[in-house]
Amino acid sequence: MKSANSKCNHQTEMFNSKQHVHKENNTYKHMKNRVSIFGTTLAMLCVVCFSCTKLNSSEVTASVSSTDKDLALESQNIYGPELKGIQDLFYSVDTRFAAVKKSEIQSATDIYTFLNDDEKQQIERIKSVNLVVIKDNQQSEIQAYGTTDHLTDAQLDILKSMDYFNHFTIRTEFRGKNMETGIIEDKFFGPHITVVPDQQATYAEGNEALINYLKDNSISDITAVINNQIFALKISFVISKEGEVTTVMHDAMTTGYPSIDEKFIELIKNIPGKWIPAENAKGEKMEQEFVFTFGPADRC
């Protein structure tokens, strides 16, 4: 009986063991299936996420690209492609050279009448003073030479003969102090001067309005400039006793673009508004010459 029971028990244990193994196998297969499903799902999610990310990236790139293009177009609208390299253009309407009243020239006895305070402080010892009359933008043969700061009789005679809107230069060579280093060295001053009346002609709306008129009405013509290659131009004109613009002339130099030269001549001839005419020391109205200068600020 024991032998039969033992055998029975042994068979039962074997059956149970097989059942346990079978159960473990089923569990393993079930887990494997779940892992497989999870892996597949995860892979699909990655593909979807990557596609969305790529799509968003493309949209962002397209948006940035579109924004960049908009900014580029806006920049071109503001500056204009041809004007991109043009900077610091100079516009001026003034006397031909530094203005000194005729009454001051008539009473001058030394060179300091024609120098500013900073220039006066630099002079230690005068070496020479040469006064030269300027005609047609050139130094003439009418000259007088001196060796001190006091003007000679010949120099005084030339000054007294100068009429309104005549021009001259007075070149002073001297030993002077370098204001940066303090060292005494050879230097010179050579101011160019225009003789003007006590009351100069003025534009009724102001000089700033005059310059803005010339700028605003020439900008479309200046777009013809290529590679920032533009040069200085001078146009002279006269304000009559009645306050009218007359005798407009291409005075000197050229921008290098005939259309721009002609445009400025046209603008000067047609300046809107009125001028208040010049007056001499007696209060009598008189004509006055002005010069319009245009070009790169570093070459005017």
Helices and strands as residue ranges (DSSP letters): H 2-79, G 81-83, E 89-94, E 98-101, H 102-106, G 111-114, H 117-122, E 123-135, E 138-146, H 153-161, E 167-177, E 184-189, E 192-196, E 202-203, H 207-216, H 219-222, E 233-239, E 245-252, H 258-269, E 275-276, E 278-279, E 285-286, E 288-296, G 297-299
